[in-house]
């Protein structure tokens, strides 16, 4: 039995099934965003956006 809980992706804001992504701390990143991050070059304009979104996870934890 797989419990398909819906999780909120911190990057794109979409709701995805738990099996469709990865958990980081208590947050969730869907596999679409995860693979996009992996394929995003550091020089890419999108990279700072990903870093910004990721930072929010840890800022919340340390608040
Ligand atoms: Zn996403």
PDB file of the backbone (N, CA, C, O) and the ligand in Angstrom, with CONECT records:
HET     ZN  A 101       1
ATOM      1  N   UNK A   1       0.839  -1.212   0.000  1.00  0.00           N
ATOM      2  CA  UNK A   1       0.000   0.000   0.000  1.00  0.00           C
ATOM      3  C   UNK A   1       0.873   1.261   0.000  1.00  0.00           C
ATOM      4  O   UNK A   1       1.705   1.468   0.884  1.00  0.00           O
ATOM      5  N   UNK A   2       0.660   2.064  -0.989  1.00  0.00           N
ATOM      6  CA  UNK A   2       1.397   3.325  -1.049  1.00  0.00           C
ATOM      7  C   UNK A   2       0.439   4.465  -0.721  1.00  0.00           C
ATOM      8  O   UNK A   2      -0.590   4.659  -1.367  1.00  0.00           O
ATOM      9  N   UNK A   3       0.814   5.190   0.285  1.00  0.00           N
ATOM     10  CA  UNK A   3       0.007   6.340   0.654  1.00  0.00           C
ATOM     11  C   UNK A   3       0.469   7.533  -0.174  1.00  0.00           C
ATOM     12  O   UNK A   3       1.563   8.057   0.037  1.00  0.00           O
ATOM     13  N   UNK A   4      -0.352   7.950  -1.097  1.00  0.00           N
ATOM     14  CA  UNK A   4       0.050   9.018  -2.001  1.00  0.00           C
ATOM     15  C   UNK A   4      -0.335  10.382  -1.448  1.00  0.00           C
ATOM     16  O   UNK A   4      -1.316  10.996  -1.868  1.00  0.00           O
ATOM     17  N   UNK A   5       0.461  10.828  -0.504  1.00  0.00           N
ATOM     18  CA  UNK A   5       0.203  12.149   0.062  1.00  0.00           C
ATOM     19  C   UNK A   5       0.621  13.226  -0.922  1.00  0.00           C
ATOM     20  O   UNK A   5       1.607  13.068  -1.641  1.00  0.00           O
ATOM     21  N   UNK A   6      -0.119  14.307  -0.953  1.00  0.00           N
ATOM     22  CA  UNK A   6       0.235  15.419  -1.822  1.00  0.00           C
ATOM     23  C   UNK A   6       1.138  16.374  -1.054  1.00  0.00           C
ATOM     24  O   UNK A   6       0.852  16.766   0.077  1.00  0.00           O
ATOM     25  N   UNK A   7       2.232  16.732  -1.706  1.00  0.00           N
ATOM     26  CA  UNK A   7       3.169  17.644  -1.074  1.00  0.00           C
ATOM     27  C   UNK A   7       3.320  18.889  -1.933  1.00  0.00           C
ATOM     28  O   UNK A   7       3.130  18.870  -3.149  1.00  0.00           O
ATOM     29  N   UNK A   8       3.669  19.965  -1.252  1.00  0.00           N
ATOM     30  CA  UNK A   8       3.781  21.254  -1.898  1.00  0.00           C
ATOM     31  C   UNK A   8       5.242  21.506  -2.254  1.00  0.00           C
ATOM     32  O   UNK A   8       6.091  21.605  -1.368  1.00  0.00           O
ATOM     33  N   UNK A   9       5.532  21.607  -3.534  1.00  0.00           N
ATOM     34  CA  UNK A   9       6.906  21.842  -3.982  1.00  0.00           C
ATOM     35  C   UNK A   9       7.310  23.284  -3.676  1.00  0.00           C
ATOM     36  O   UNK A   9       6.628  24.232  -4.065  1.00  0.00           O
ATOM     37  N   UNK A  10       8.430  23.428  -2.973  1.00  0.00           N
ATOM     38  CA  UNK A  10       8.856  24.769  -2.553  1.00  0.00           C
ATOM     39  C   UNK A  10       9.381  25.592  -3.733  1.00  0.00           C
ATOM     40  O   UNK A  10       9.448  26.817  -3.644  1.00  0.00           O
ATOM     41  N   UNK A  11       9.751  24.941  -4.828  1.00  0.00           N
ATOM     42  CA  UNK A  11      10.305  25.672  -5.976  1.00  0.00           C
ATOM     43  C   UNK A  11       9.203  26.172  -6.908  1.00  0.00           C
ATOM     44  O   UNK A  11       9.112  27.373  -7.163  1.00  0.00           O
ATOM     45  N   UNK A  12       8.375  25.280  -7.413  1.00  0.00           N
ATOM     46  CA  UNK A  12       7.366  25.691  -8.394  1.00  0.00           C
ATOM     47  C   UNK A  12       6.002  25.945  -7.750  1.00  0.00           C
ATOM     48  O   UNK A  12       5.114  26.535  -8.365  1.00  0.00           O
ATOM     49  N   UNK A  13       5.848  25.490  -6.500  1.00  0.00           N
ATOM     50  CA  UNK A  13       4.609  25.740  -5.789  1.00  0.00           C
ATOM     51  C   UNK A  13       3.480  24.789  -6.139  1.00  0.00           C
ATOM     52  O   UNK A  13       2.348  24.964  -5.688  1.00  0.00           O
ATOM     53  N   UNK A  14       3.792  23.775  -6.951  1.00  0.00           N
ATOM     54  CA  UNK A  14       2.753  22.825  -7.332  1.00  0.00           C
ATOM     55  C   UNK A  14       2.610  21.713  -6.314  1.00  0.00           C
ATOM     56  O   UNK A  14       3.539  21.418  -5.563  1.00  0.00           O
ATOM     57  N   UNK A  15       1.444  21.102  -6.296  1.00  0.00           N
ATOM     58  CA  UNK A  15       1.216  19.966  -5.421  1.00  0.00           C
ATOM     59  C   UNK A  15       1.484  18.678  -6.178  1.00  0.00           C
ATOM     60  O   UNK A  15       0.937  18.448  -7.257  1.00  0.00           O
ATOM     61  N   UNK A  16       2.322  17.853  -5.605  1.00  0.00           N
ATOM     62  CA  UNK A  16       2.719  16.596  -6.238  1.00  0.00           C
ATOM     63  C   UNK A  16       2.599  15.470  -5.234  1.00  0.00           C
ATOM     64  O   UNK A  16       2.609  15.685  -4.022  1.00  0.00           O
ATOM     65  N   UNK A  17       2.486  14.250  -5.772  1.00  0.00           N
ATOM     66  CA  UNK A  17       2.481  13.086  -4.893  1.00  0.00           C
ATOM     67  C   UNK A  17       3.860  12.936  -4.251  1.00  0.00           C
ATOM     68  O   UNK A  17       4.883  13.317  -4.821  1.00  0.00           O
ATOM     69  N   UNK A  18       3.850  12.366  -3.040  1.00  0.00           N
ATOM     70  CA  UNK A  18       5.096  12.263  -2.280  1.00  0.00           C
ATOM     71  C   UNK A  18       6.183  11.521  -3.058  1.00  0.00           C
ATOM     72  O   UNK A  18       7.365  11.841  -2.930  1.00  0.00           O
ATOM     73  N   UNK A  19       5.789  10.531  -3.862  1.00  0.00           N
ATOM     74  CA  UNK A  19       6.761   9.745  -4.620  1.00  0.00           C
ATOM     75  C   UNK A  19       7.315  10.454  -5.842  1.00  0.00           C
ATOM     76  O   UNK A  19       8.208   9.933  -6.509  1.00  0.00           O
ATOM     77  N   UNK A  20       6.795  11.639  -6.142  1.00  0.00           N
ATOM     78  CA  UNK A  20       7.216  12.359  -7.348  1.00  0.00           C
ATOM     79  C   UNK A  20       8.264  13.421  -7.066  1.00  0.00           C
ATOM     80  O   UNK A  20       8.380  14.395  -7.810  1.00  0.00           O
ATOM     81  N   UNK A  21       9.024  13.241  -6.001  1.00  0.00           N
ATOM     82  CA  UNK A  21      10.040  14.228  -5.705  1.00  0.00           C
ATOM     83  C   UNK A  21      10.881  13.820  -4.525  1.00  0.00           C
ATOM     84  O   UNK A  21      10.848  12.667  -4.093  1.00  0.00           O
ATOM     85  N   UNK A  22      11.641  14.771  -3.998  1.00  0.00           N
ATOM     86  CA  UNK A  22      12.519  14.488  -2.869  1.00  0.00           C
ATOM     87  C   UNK A  22      12.170  15.383  -1.695  1.00  0.00           C
ATOM     88  O   UNK A  22      11.641  16.482  -1.865  1.00  0.00           O
ATOM     89  N   UNK A  23      12.477  14.895  -0.496  1.00  0.00           N
ATOM     90  CA  UNK A  23      12.263  15.674   0.713  1.00  0.00           C
ATOM     91  C   UNK A  23      13.593  16.252   1.163  1.00  0.00           C
ATOM     92  O   UNK A  23      14.600  15.547   1.229  1.00  0.00           O
ATOM     93  N   UNK A  24      13.587  17.535   1.469  1.00  0.00           N
ATOM     94  CA  UNK A  24      14.777  18.174   2.035  1.00  0.00           C
ATOM     95  C   UNK A  24      14.342  18.826   3.331  1.00  0.00           C
ATOM     96  O   UNK A  24      13.480  19.704   3.340  1.00  0.00           O
ATOM     97  N   UNK A  25      14.954  18.384   4.436  1.00  0.00           N
ATOM     98  CA  UNK A  25      14.495  18.755   5.771  1.00  0.00           C
ATOM     99  C   UNK A  25      13.005  18.436   5.818  1.00  0.00           C
ATOM    100  O   UNK A  25      12.639  17.272   5.651  1.00  0.00           O
ATOM    101  N   UNK A  26      12.157  19.387   6.031  1.00  0.00           N
ATOM    102  CA  UNK A  26      10.726  19.099   6.060  1.00  0.00           C
ATOM    103  C   UNK A  26      10.037  19.585   4.795  1.00  0.00           C
ATOM    104  O   UNK A  26       8.814  19.522   4.674  1.00  0.00           O
ATOM    105  N   UNK A  27      10.841  20.071   3.852  1.00  0.00           N
ATOM    106  CA  UNK A  27      10.281  20.617   2.621  1.00  0.00           C
ATOM    107  C   UNK A  27      10.358  19.599   1.493  1.00  0.00           C
ATOM    108  O   UNK A  27      10.993  18.552   1.616  1.00  0.00           O
ATOM    109  N   UNK A  28       9.700  19.932   0.403  1.00  0.00           N
ATOM    110  CA  UNK A  28       9.591  19.006  -0.718  1.00  0.00           C
ATOM    111  C   UNK A  28       9.945  19.706  -2.022  1.00  0.00           C
ATOM    112  O   UNK A  28       9.563  20.852  -2.261  1.00  0.00           O
ATOM    113  N   UNK A  29      10.690  18.982  -2.863  1.00  0.00           N
ATOM    114  CA  UNK A  29      10.997  19.479  -4.204  1.00  0.00           C
ATOM    115  C   UNK A  29      10.584  18.397  -5.187  1.00  0.00           C
ATOM    116  O   UNK A  29      11.040  17.259  -5.079  1.00  0.00           O
ATOM    117  N   UNK A  30       9.727  18.734  -6.146  1.00  0.00           N
ATOM    118  CA  UNK A  30       9.252  17.746  -7.101  1.00  0.00           C
ATOM    119  C   UNK A  30      10.372  17.343  -8.061  1.00  0.00           C
ATOM    120  O   UNK A  30      11.351  18.071  -8.225  1.00  0.00           O
ATOM    121  N   UNK A  31      10.222  16.192  -8.685  1.00  0.00           N
ATOM    122  CA  UNK A  31      11.324  15.697  -9.524  1.00  0.00           C
ATOM    123  C   UNK A  31      11.538  16.579 -10.758  1.00  0.00           C
ATOM    124  O   UNK A  31      12.643  16.620 -11.299  1.00  0.00           O
ATOM    125  N   UNK A  32      10.507  17.277 -11.202  1.00  0.00           N
ATOM    126  CA  UNK A  32      10.671  18.210 -12.314  1.00  0.00           C
ATOM    127  C   UNK A  32      11.660  19.310 -11.939  1.00  0.00           C
ATOM    128  O   UNK A  32      12.589  19.607 -12.690  1.00  0.00           O
ATOM    129  N   UNK A  33      11.452  19.902 -10.780  1.00  0.00           N
ATOM    130  CA  UNK A  33      12.339  20.970 -10.313  1.00  0.00           C
ATOM    131  C   UNK A  33      13.707  20.420  -9.949  1.00  0.00           C
ATOM    132  O   UNK A  33      14.730  21.061 -10.192  1.00  0.00           O
ATOM    133  N   UNK A  34      13.718  19.232  -9.368  1.00  0.00           N
ATOM    134  CA  UNK A  34      14.977  18.618  -8.975  1.00  0.00           C
ATOM    135  C   UNK A  34      15.861  18.415 -10.204  1.00  0.00           C
ATOM    136  O   UNK A  34      17.041  18.765 -10.188  1.00  0.00           O
ATOM    137  N   UNK A  35      15.284  17.844 -11.281  1.00  0.00           N
ATOM    138  CA  UNK A  35      16.087  17.594 -12.478  1.00  0.00           C
ATOM    139  C   UNK A  35      16.452  18.907 -13.157  1.00  0.00           C
ATOM    140  O   UNK A  35      17.502  19.019 -13.790  1.00  0.00           O
ATOM    141  N   UNK A  36      15.585  19.890 -13.022  1.00  0.00           N
ATOM    142  CA  UNK A  36      15.896  21.195 -13.598  1.00  0.00           C
ATOM    143  C   UNK A  36      17.078  21.833 -12.868  1.00  0.00           C
ATOM    144  O   UNK A  36      17.955  22.445 -13.479  1.00  0.00           O
ATOM    145  N   UNK A  37      17.075  21.672 -11.548  1.00  0.00           N
ATOM    146  CA  UNK A  37      18.176  22.201 -10.752  1.00  0.00           C
ATOM    147  C   UNK A  37      19.489  21.520 -11.099  1.00  0.00           C
ATOM    148  O   UNK A  37      20.533  22.163 -11.209  1.00  0.00           O
ATOM    149  N   UNK A  38      19.418  20.208 -11.267  1.00  0.00           N
ATOM    150  CA  UNK A  38      20.613  19.426 -11.589  1.00  0.00           C
ATOM    151  C   UNK A  38      21.190  19.869 -12.930  1.00  0.00           C
ATOM    152  O   UNK A  38      22.406  19.908 -13.121  1.00  0.00           O
ATOM    153  N   UNK A  39      20.281  20.204 -13.861  1.00  0.00           N
ATOM    154  CA  UNK A  39      20.735  20.577 -15.202  1.00  0.00           C
ATOM    155  C   UNK A  39      20.943  22.080 -15.377  1.00  0.00           C
ATOM    156  O   UNK A  39      21.327  22.544 -16.451  1.00  0.00           O
ATOM    157  N   UNK A  40      20.688  22.820 -14.323  1.00  0.00           N
ATOM    158  CA  UNK A  40      20.886  24.261 -14.410  1.00  0.00           C
ATOM    159  C   UNK A  40      22.338  24.614 -14.135  1.00  0.00           C
ATOM    160  O   UNK A  40      22.897  24.242 -13.103  1.00  0.00           O
ATOM    161  N   UNK A  41      22.929  25.320 -15.049  1.00  0.00           N
ATOM    162  CA  UNK A  41      24.311  25.743 -14.884  1.00  0.00           C
ATOM    163  C   UNK A  41      24.382  26.875 -13.862  1.00  0.00           C
ATOM    164  O   UNK A  41      23.441  27.655 -13.714  1.00  0.00           O
ATOM    165  N   UNK A  42      25.508  26.950 -13.162  1.00  0.00           N
ATOM    166  CA  UNK A  42      25.696  28.011 -12.163  1.00  0.00           C
ATOM    167  C   UNK A  42      25.577  29.386 -12.821  1.00  0.00           C
ATOM    168  O   UNK A  42      25.164  30.354 -12.182  1.00  0.00           O
ATOM    169  N   UNK A  43      25.939  29.462 -14.090  1.00  0.00           N
ATOM    170  CA  UNK A  43      25.878  30.734 -14.815  1.00  0.00           C
ATOM    171  C   UNK A  43      24.471  31.064 -15.312  1.00  0.00           C
ATOM    172  O   UNK A  43      24.199  32.174 -15.769  1.00  0.00           O
ATOM    173  N   UNK A  44      23.587  30.074 -15.213  1.00  0.00           N
ATOM    174  CA  UNK A  44      22.222  30.274 -15.682  1.00  0.00           C
ATOM    175  C   UNK A  44      21.483  31.282 -14.795  1.00  0.00           C
ATOM    176  O   UNK A  44      21.687  31.335 -13.582  1.00  0.00           O
ATOM    177  N   UNK A  45      20.633  32.067 -15.423  1.00  0.00           N
ATOM    178  CA  UNK A  45      19.882  33.085 -14.691  1.00  0.00           C
ATOM    179  C   UNK A  45      18.942  32.475 -13.663  1.00  0.00           C
ATOM    180  O   UNK A  45      18.571  33.128 -12.688  1.00  0.00           O
ATOM    181  N   UNK A  46      18.559  31.226 -13.882  1.00  0.00           N
ATOM    182  CA  UNK A  46      17.625  30.564 -12.983  1.00  0.00           C
ATOM    183  C   UNK A  46      18.287  30.086 -11.685  1.00  0.00           C
ATOM    184  O   UNK A  46      17.615  29.858 -10.679  1.00  0.00           O
ATOM    185  N   UNK A  47      19.591  29.943 -11.728  1.00  0.00           N
ATOM    186  CA  UNK A  47      20.305  29.366 -10.595  1.00  0.00           C
ATOM    187  C   UNK A  47      20.112  30.144  -9.296  1.00  0.00           C
ATOM    188  O   UNK A  47      19.812  29.548  -8.261  1.00  0.00           O
ATOM    189  N   UNK A  48      20.280  31.476  -9.334  1.00  0.00           N
ATOM    190  CA  UNK A  48      20.047  32.252  -8.097  1.00  0.00           C
ATOM    191  C   UNK A  48      18.642  32.065  -7.547  1.00  0.00           C
ATOM    192  O   UNK A  48      18.437  32.102  -6.334  1.00  0.00           O
ATOM    193  N   UNK A  49      17.682  31.868  -8.427  1.00  0.00           N
ATOM    194  CA  UNK A  49      16.303  31.637  -7.999  1.00  0.00           C
ATOM    195  C   UNK A  49      16.198  30.336  -7.205  1.00  0.00           C
ATOM    196  O   UNK A  49      15.554  30.294  -6.156  1.00  0.00           O
ATOM    197  N   UNK A  50      16.827  29.288  -7.702  1.00  0.00           N
ATOM    198  CA  UNK A  50      16.822  28.012  -6.995  1.00  0.00           C
ATOM    199  C   UNK A  50      17.488  28.141  -5.628  1.00  0.00           C
ATOM    200  O   UNK A  50      16.981  27.643  -4.623  1.00  0.00           O
ATOM    201  N   UNK A  51      18.625  28.816  -5.614  1.00  0.00           N
ATOM    202  CA  UNK A  51      19.357  29.002  -4.362  1.00  0.00           C
ATOM    203  C   UNK A  51      18.500  29.779  -3.376  1.00  0.00           C
ATOM    204  O   UNK A  51      18.442  29.452  -2.191  1.00  0.00           O
ATOM    205  N   UNK A  52      17.841  30.803  -3.878  1.00  0.00           N
ATOM    206  CA  UNK A  52      16.960  31.617  -3.041  1.00  0.00           C
ATOM    207  C   UNK A  52      15.855  30.755  -2.428  1.00  0.00           C
ATOM    208  O   UNK A  52      15.584  30.843  -1.230  1.00  0.00           O
ATOM    209  N   UNK A  53      15.225  29.928  -3.251  1.00  0.00           N
ATOM    210  CA  UNK A  53      14.151  29.067  -2.767  1.00  0.00           C
ATOM    211  C   UNK A  53      14.672  28.067  -1.743  1.00  0.00           C
ATOM    212  O   UNK A  53      14.017  27.792  -0.737  1.00  0.00           O
ATOM    213  N   UNK A  54      15.855  27.528  -2.011  1.00  0.00           N
ATOM    214  CA  UNK A  54      16.467  26.566  -1.103  1.00  0.00           C
ATOM    215  C   UNK A  54      16.787  27.211   0.237  1.00  0.00           C
ATOM    216  O   UNK A  54      16.590  26.597   1.286  1.00  0.00           O
ATOM    217  N   UNK A  55      17.269  28.420   0.207  1.00  0.00           N
ATOM    218  CA  UNK A  55      17.650  29.132   1.429  1.00  0.00           C
ATOM    219  C   UNK A  55      16.454  29.309   2.357  1.00  0.00           C
ATOM    220  O   UNK A  55      16.587  29.258   3.579  1.00  0.00           O
ATOM    221  N   UNK A  56      15.301  29.515   1.765  1.00  0.00           N
ATOM    222  CA  UNK A  56      14.091  29.709   2.573  1.00  0.00           C
ATOM    223  C   UNK A  56      13.842  28.514   3.493  1.00  0.00           C
ATOM    224  O   UNK A  56      13.335  28.671   4.604  1.00  0.00           O
ATOM    225  N   UNK A  57      14.199  27.330   3.025  1.00  0.00           N
ATOM    226  CA  UNK A  57      14.020  26.125   3.829  1.00  0.00           C
ATOM    227  C   UNK A  57      14.817  26.263   5.119  1.00  0.00           C
ATOM    228  O   UNK A  57      14.309  26.022   6.214  1.00  0.00           O
ATOM    229  N   UNK A  58      16.075  26.656   4.962  1.00  0.00           N
ATOM    230  CA  UNK A  58      16.974  26.677   6.110  1.00  0.00           C
ATOM    231  C   UNK A  58      16.751  27.913   6.970  1.00  0.00           C
ATOM    232  O   UNK A  58      16.954  27.868   8.183  1.00  0.00           O
ATOM    233  N   UNK A  59      16.340  29.002   6.364  1.00  0.00           N
ATOM    234  CA  UNK A  59      16.032  30.206   7.131  1.00  0.00           C
ATOM    235  C   UNK A  59      14.843  29.918   8.057  1.00  0.00           C
ATOM    236  O   UNK A  59      14.844  30.298   9.227  1.00  0.00           O
ATOM    237  N   UNK A  60      13.847  29.247   7.515  1.00  0.00           N
ATOM    238  CA  UNK A  60      12.677  28.893   8.325  1.00  0.00           C
ATOM    239  C   UNK A  60      13.057  28.009   9.503  1.00  0.00           C
ATOM    240  O   UNK A  60      12.552  28.171  10.614  1.00  0.00           O
ATOM    241  N   UNK A  61      13.974  27.056   9.229  1.00  0.00           N
ATOM    242  CA  UNK A  61      14.392  26.121  10.274  1.00  0.00           C
ATOM    243  C   UNK A  61      15.145  26.810  11.386  1.00  0.00           C
ATOM    244  O   UNK A  61      15.051  26.414  12.547  1.00  0.00           O
ATOM    245  N   UNK A  62      15.909  27.864  11.029  1.00  0.00           N
ATOM    246  CA  UNK A  62      16.753  28.527  12.028  1.00  0.00           C
ATOM    247  C   UNK A  62      16.072  29.727  12.675  1.00  0.00           C
ATOM    248  O   UNK A  62      16.630  30.349  13.579  1.00  0.00           O
ATOM    249  N   UNK A  63      14.887  30.047  12.220  1.00  0.00           N
ATOM    250  CA  UNK A  63      14.192  31.221  12.747  1.00  0.00           C
ATOM    251  C   UNK A  63      13.753  30.998  14.191  1.00  0.00           C
ATOM    252  O   UNK A  63      13.151  31.884  14.797  1.00  0.00           O
TER     253      UNK A  63
HETATM  254 ZN    ZN A 101       8.396  21.729  -8.432  1.00  0.00          ZN
END
